[in-house]
Amino acid sequence: MAKLRVFGANRTEGSFAAKITSRIEMDTQDSWQINYSKPSRTFASYSGMRKDRILCARAVAPCHDAIG
């Protein structure tokens, strides 16, 4: 049986790019093999595998870097 898990987070400080870089590093340290990564100034997408699991992450920056 397949499962879909969704995660959301609010960005409260720091740049979008730094947050995405940090997320990818954390996932890599957690044994995920990241084999696709496409970050940009306004969105990011990356994916990878760990054993029999697939990770697919997407993120969108707040409008005009707004918080709230």
A tleap script that builds the chain and sets N, CA, C and O, in Angstrom:
source leaprc.protein.ff14SB
mol = sequence {
  NMET ALA LYS LEU ARG VAL PHE GLY ALA ASN
  ARG THR GLU GLY SER PHE ALA ALA LYS ILE
  THR SER ARG ILE GLU MET ASP THR GLN ASP
  SER TRP GLN ILE ASN TYR SER LYS PRO SER
  ARG THR PHE ALA SER TYR SER GLY MET ARG
  LYS ASP ARG ILE LEU CYS ALA ARG ALA VAL
  ALA PRO CYS HIE ASP ALA ILE CGLY
}
set mol.1.N position { 0.839 -1.162 0.000 }
set mol.1.CA position { 0.000 0.000 0.000 }
set mol.1.C position { 0.896 1.242 0.000 }
set mol.1.O position { 1.843 1.330 0.782 }
set mol.2.N position { 0.599 2.176 -0.860 }
set mol.2.CA position { 1.348 3.431 -0.939 }
set mol.2.C position { 0.809 4.426 0.079 }
set mol.2.O position { -0.384 4.440 0.381 }
set mol.3.N position { 1.698 5.254 0.600 }
set mol.3.CA position { 1.312 6.311 1.536 }
set mol.3.C position { 1.860 7.628 1.033 }
set mol.3.O position { 2.967 7.687 0.497 }
set mol.4.N position { 1.097 8.668 1.202 }
set mol.4.CA position { 1.533 10.016 0.869 }
set mol.4.C position { 1.565 10.820 2.153 }
set mol.4.O position { 0.571 10.901 2.874 }
set mol.5.N position { 2.705 11.408 2.430 }
set mol.5.CA position { 2.839 12.261 3.609 }
set mol.5.C position { 3.143 13.666 3.143 }
set mol.5.O position { 3.982 13.871 2.267 }
set mol.6.N position { 2.468 14.624 3.724 }
set mol.6.CA position { 2.630 16.025 3.347 }
set mol.6.C position { 3.124 16.795 4.556 }
set mol.6.O position { 2.644 16.590 5.672 }
set mol.7.N position { 4.083 17.680 4.333 }
set mol.7.CA position { 4.668 18.458 5.410 }
set mol.7.C position { 4.653 19.924 5.011 }
set mol.7.O position { 4.930 20.254 3.858 }
set mol.8.N position { 4.340 20.785 5.927 }
set mol.8.CA position { 4.373 22.218 5.666 }
set mol.8.C position { 5.099 22.930 6.790 }
set mol.8.O position { 5.105 22.472 7.933 }
set mol.9.N position { 5.706 24.046 6.456 }
set mol.9.CA position { 6.423 24.822 7.463 }
set mol.9.C position { 6.354 26.292 7.104 }
set mol.9.O position { 6.285 26.661 5.932 }
set mol.10.N position { 6.375 27.113 8.118 }
set mol.10.CA position { 6.416 28.549 7.906 }
set mol.10.C position { 7.853 29.021 7.980 }
set mol.10.O position { 8.596 28.612 8.873 }
set mol.11.N position { 8.247 29.861 7.072 }
set mol.11.CA position { 9.582 30.446 7.094 }
set mol.11.C position { 9.498 31.734 7.898 }
set mol.11.O position { 8.734 32.636 7.555 }
set mol.12.N position { 10.259 31.817 8.936 }
set mol.12.CA position { 10.174 32.988 9.797 }
set mol.12.C position { 11.426 33.845 9.795 }
set mol.12.O position { 11.369 35.014 10.175 }
set mol.13.N position { 12.553 33.291 9.379 }
set mol.13.CA position { 13.773 34.086 9.322 }
set mol.13.C position { 14.743 33.441 8.344 }
set mol.13.O position { 14.647 32.245 8.066 }
set mol.14.N position { 15.667 34.223 7.827 }
set mol.14.CA position { 16.643 33.713 6.875 }
set mol.14.C position { 16.098 33.735 5.456 }
set mol.14.O position { 14.912 33.979 5.235 }
set mol.15.N position { 16.966 33.481 4.515 }
set mol.15.CA position { 16.557 33.521 3.118 }
set mol.15.C position { 15.932 32.200 2.682 }
set mol.15.O position { 16.174 31.153 3.282 }
set mol.16.N position { 15.134 32.271 1.639 }
set mol.16.CA position { 14.497 31.082 1.064 }
set mol.16.C position { 15.569 30.106 0.589 }
set mol.16.O position { 15.504 28.914 0.888 }
set mol.17.N position { 16.551 30.609 -0.149 }
set mol.17.CA position { 17.613 29.750 -0.688 }
set mol.17.C position { 18.366 29.039 0.430 }
set mol.17.O position { 18.680 27.855 0.312 }
set mol.18.N position { 18.657 29.753 1.510 }
set mol.18.CA position { 19.366 29.149 2.639 }
set mol.18.C position { 18.528 28.051 3.286 }
set mol.18.O position { 19.058 27.011 3.678 }
set mol.19.N position { 17.237 28.280 3.395 }
set mol.19.CA position { 16.347 27.285 3.993 }
set mol.19.C position { 16.304 26.015 3.153 }
set mol.19.O position { 16.353 24.910 3.694 }
set mol.20.N position { 16.214 26.166 1.837 }
set mol.20.CA position { 16.176 24.999 0.956 }
set mol.20.C position { 17.503 24.239 1.023 }
set mol.20.O position { 17.510 23.012 1.116 }
set mol.21.N position { 18.608 24.954 0.977 }
set mol.21.CA position { 19.924 24.318 1.081 }
set mol.21.C position { 20.028 23.539 2.383 }
set mol.21.O position { 20.537 22.419 2.402 }
set mol.22.N position { 19.551 24.126 3.461 }
set mol.22.CA position { 19.570 23.466 4.762 }
set mol.22.C position { 18.712 22.202 4.758 }
set mol.22.O position { 19.124 21.175 5.297 }
set mol.23.N position { 17.529 22.265 4.157 }
set mol.23.CA position { 16.631 21.101 4.085 }
set mol.23.C position { 17.272 19.952 3.321 }
set mol.23.O position { 17.210 18.799 3.748 }
set mol.24.N position { 17.896 20.277 2.175 }
set mol.24.CA position { 18.547 19.241 1.374 }
set mol.24.C position { 19.688 18.616 2.155 }
set mol.24.O position { 19.851 17.396 2.137 }
set mol.25.N position { 20.476 19.425 2.838 }
set mol.25.CA position { 21.575 18.909 3.658 }
set mol.25.C position { 21.062 18.007 4.780 }
set mol.25.O position { 21.644 16.955 5.047 }
set mol.26.N position { 19.974 18.416 5.437 }
set mol.26.CA position { 19.404 17.594 6.509 }
set mol.26.C position { 18.907 16.258 5.968 }
set mol.26.O position { 19.132 15.215 6.582 }
set mol.27.N position { 18.233 16.286 4.820 }
set mol.27.CA position { 17.737 15.035 4.237 }
set mol.27.C position { 18.891 14.129 3.818 }
set mol.27.O position { 18.816 12.913 3.991 }
set mol.28.N position { 19.955 14.710 3.270 }
set mol.28.CA position { 21.130 13.922 2.890 }
set mol.28.C position { 21.766 13.289 4.124 }
set mol.28.O position { 22.152 12.121 4.086 }
set mol.29.N position { 21.879 14.037 5.206 }
set mol.29.CA position { 22.431 13.501 6.452 }
set mol.29.C position { 21.536 12.426 7.048 }
set mol.29.O position { 21.998 11.584 7.818 }
set mol.30.N position { 20.247 12.452 6.691 }
set mol.30.CA position { 19.292 11.460 7.174 }
set mol.30.C position { 19.211 10.264 6.220 }
set mol.30.O position { 18.216 9.541 6.200 }
set mol.31.N position { 20.277 10.068 5.429 }
set mol.31.CA position { 20.451 8.916 4.532 }
set mol.31.C position { 19.593 8.939 3.265 }
set mol.31.O position { 19.465 7.911 2.600 }
set mol.32.N position { 19.011 10.072 2.922 }
set mol.32.CA position { 18.312 10.177 1.639 }
set mol.32.C position { 19.341 10.404 0.546 }
set mol.32.O position { 20.239 11.230 0.706 }
set mol.33.N position { 19.224 9.685 -0.563 }
set mol.33.CA position { 20.085 9.887 -1.721 }
set mol.33.C position { 19.351 10.847 -2.654 }
set mol.33.O position { 18.460 10.438 -3.399 }
set mol.34.N position { 19.724 12.106 -2.611 }
set mol.34.CA position { 19.070 13.127 -3.427 }
set mol.34.C position { 19.624 13.016 -4.850 }
set mol.34.O position { 20.819 13.210 -5.076 }
set mol.35.N position { 18.745 12.700 -5.806 }
set mol.35.CA position { 19.195 12.523 -7.177 }
set mol.35.C position { 18.616 13.560 -8.143 }
set mol.35.O position { 18.918 13.531 -9.336 }
set mol.36.N position { 17.802 14.457 -7.642 }
set mol.36.CA position { 17.257 15.540 -8.460 }
set mol.36.C position { 17.116 16.764 -7.571 }
set mol.36.O position { 16.582 16.678 -6.466 }
set mol.37.N position { 17.593 17.894 -8.051 }
set mol.37.CA position { 17.479 19.134 -7.291 }
set mol.37.C position { 17.400 20.302 -8.259 }
set mol.37.O position { 18.272 20.475 -9.111 }
set mol.38.N position { 16.345 21.106 -8.124 }
set mol.38.CA position { 16.184 22.270 -8.983 }
set mol.38.C position { 15.707 23.445 -8.133 }
set mol.38.O position { 14.513 23.743 -8.096 }
set mol.39.N position { 16.626 24.102 -7.460 }
set mol.39.CA position { 16.248 25.290 -6.689 }
set mol.39.C position { 16.282 26.539 -7.570 }
set mol.39.O position { 17.042 26.608 -8.536 }
set mol.40.N position { 15.469 27.499 -7.234 }
set mol.40.CA position { 15.503 28.796 -7.904 }
set mol.40.C position { 15.235 29.871 -6.856 }
set mol.40.O position { 15.129 29.567 -5.668 }
set mol.41.N position { 15.128 31.096 -7.279 }
set mol.41.CA position { 14.902 32.205 -6.343 }
set mol.41.C position { 13.511 32.157 -5.729 }
set mol.41.O position { 13.314 32.624 -4.607 }
set mol.42.N position { 12.535 31.592 -6.459 }
set mol.42.CA position { 11.148 31.623 -5.993 }
set mol.42.C position { 10.531 30.257 -5.700 }
set mol.42.O position { 9.461 30.188 -5.096 }
set mol.43.N position { 11.176 29.183 -6.112 }
set mol.43.CA position { 10.648 27.852 -5.824 }
set mol.43.C position { 11.797 26.855 -5.779 }
set mol.43.O position { 12.910 27.150 -6.213 }
set mol.44.N position { 11.517 25.693 -5.258 }
set mol.44.CA position { 12.527 24.635 -5.229 }
set mol.44.C position { 11.832 23.288 -5.348 }
set mol.44.O position { 10.694 23.109 -4.916 }
set mol.45.N position { 12.541 22.363 -5.938 }
set mol.45.CA position { 12.045 21.006 -6.081 }
set mol.45.C position { 13.242 20.069 -5.953 }
set mol.45.O position { 14.282 20.294 -6.572 }
set mol.46.N position { 13.093 19.025 -5.151 }
set mol.46.CA position { 14.141 18.009 -5.087 }
set mol.46.C position { 13.530 16.672 -4.715 }
set mol.46.O position { 12.459 16.608 -4.111 }
set mol.47.N position { 14.226 15.602 -5.082 }
set mol.47.CA position { 13.708 14.271 -4.783 }
set mol.47.C position { 14.873 13.305 -4.578 }
set mol.47.O position { 16.016 13.584 -4.941 }
set mol.48.N position { 14.542 12.171 -3.988 }
set mol.48.CA position { 15.547 11.165 -3.738 }
set mol.48.C position { 14.923 9.891 -3.203 }
set mol.48.O position { 13.701 9.764 -3.124 }
set mol.49.N position { 15.780 8.949 -2.837 }
set mol.49.CA position { 15.326 7.658 -2.345 }
set mol.49.C position { 16.108 7.262 -1.100 }
set mol.49.O position { 17.250 7.673 -0.897 }
set mol.50.N position { 15.460 6.459 -0.285 }
set mol.50.CA position { 16.097 5.838 0.880 }
set mol.50.C position { 15.419 4.492 1.062 }
set mol.50.O position { 14.231 4.414 1.375 }
set mol.51.N position { 16.193 3.434 0.860 }
set mol.51.CA position { 15.663 2.063 0.894 }
set mol.51.C position { 14.487 1.962 -0.062 }
set mol.51.O position { 14.661 2.177 -1.262 }
set mol.52.N position { 13.297 1.642 0.429 }
set mol.52.CA position { 12.142 1.490 -0.459 }
set mol.52.C position { 11.222 2.713 -0.435 }
set mol.52.O position { 10.054 2.619 -0.813 }
set mol.53.N position { 11.739 3.844 0.003 }
set mol.53.CA position { 10.934 5.068 0.095 }
set mol.53.C position { 11.389 6.103 -0.923 }
set mol.53.O position { 12.555 6.143 -1.316 }
set mol.54.N position { 10.457 6.929 -1.337 }
set mol.54.CA position { 10.728 8.012 -2.273 }
set mol.54.C position { 10.410 9.334 -1.597 }
set mol.54.O position { 9.364 9.480 -0.964 }
set mol.55.N position { 11.302 10.284 -1.732 }
set mol.55.CA position { 11.115 11.636 -1.202 }
set mol.55.C position { 10.919 12.578 -2.385 }
set mol.55.O position { 11.705 12.572 -3.332 }
set mol.56.N position { 9.889 13.368 -2.324 }
set mol.56.CA position { 9.635 14.380 -3.350 }
set mol.56.C position { 9.255 15.666 -2.624 }
set mol.56.O position { 8.184 15.752 -2.023 }
set mol.57.N position { 10.126 16.654 -2.681 }
set mol.57.CA position { 9.902 17.900 -1.938 }
set mol.57.C position { 9.687 19.061 -2.892 }
set mol.57.O position { 10.373 19.180 -3.908 }
set mol.58.N position { 8.730 19.918 -2.559 }
set mol.58.CA position { 8.444 21.123 -3.325 }
set mol.58.C position { 8.298 22.273 -2.340 }
set mol.58.O position { 7.751 22.101 -1.251 }
set mol.59.N position { 8.786 23.441 -2.723 }
set mol.59.CA position { 8.666 24.619 -1.863 }
set mol.59.C position { 8.452 25.852 -2.730 }
set mol.59.O position { 8.978 25.950 -3.839 }
set mol.60.N position { 7.678 26.784 -2.210 }
set mol.60.CA position { 7.412 28.041 -2.900 }
set mol.60.C position { 7.737 29.175 -1.935 }
set mol.60.O position { 7.298 29.171 -0.785 }
set mol.61.N position { 8.507 30.139 -2.411 }
set mol.61.CA position { 8.872 31.283 -1.579 }
set mol.61.C position { 7.667 32.195 -1.391 }
set mol.61.O position { 6.819 32.283 -2.278 }
set mol.62.N position { 7.577 32.876 -0.252 }
set mol.62.CA position { 6.509 33.856 -0.050 }
set mol.62.C position { 6.602 34.966 -1.088 }
set mol.62.O position { 7.686 35.271 -1.585 }
set mol.63.N position { 5.468 35.566 -1.412 }
set mol.63.CA position { 5.436 36.657 -2.381 }
set mol.63.C position { 6.309 37.812 -1.919 }
set mol.63.O position { 6.181 38.287 -0.791 }
set mol.64.N position { 7.183 38.252 -2.787 }
set mol.64.CA position { 8.079 39.380 -2.521 }
set mol.64.C position { 8.811 39.213 -1.200 }
set mol.64.O position { 9.103 40.183 -0.500 }
set mol.65.N position { 9.105 37.938 -0.872 }
set mol.65.CA position { 9.820 37.614 0.360 }
set mol.65.C position { 9.057 38.049 1.608 }
set mol.65.O position { 9.665 38.326 2.642 }
set mol.66.N position { 7.742 38.110 1.518 }
set mol.66.CA position { 6.907 38.536 2.646 }
set mol.66.C position { 6.752 37.407 3.661 }
set mol.66.O position { 6.789 36.230 3.300 }
set mol.67.N position { 6.586 37.756 4.883 }
set mol.67.CA position { 6.317 36.787 5.956 }
set mol.67.C position { 5.029 37.204 6.638 }
set mol.67.O position { 4.802 38.380 6.924 }
set mol.68.N position { 4.185 36.197 6.894 }
set mol.68.CA position { 2.986 36.535 7.636 }
set mol.68.C position { 1.785 35.972 7.141 }
set mol.68.O position { 0.716 36.203 7.707 }
savepdb mol mol.pdb
quit
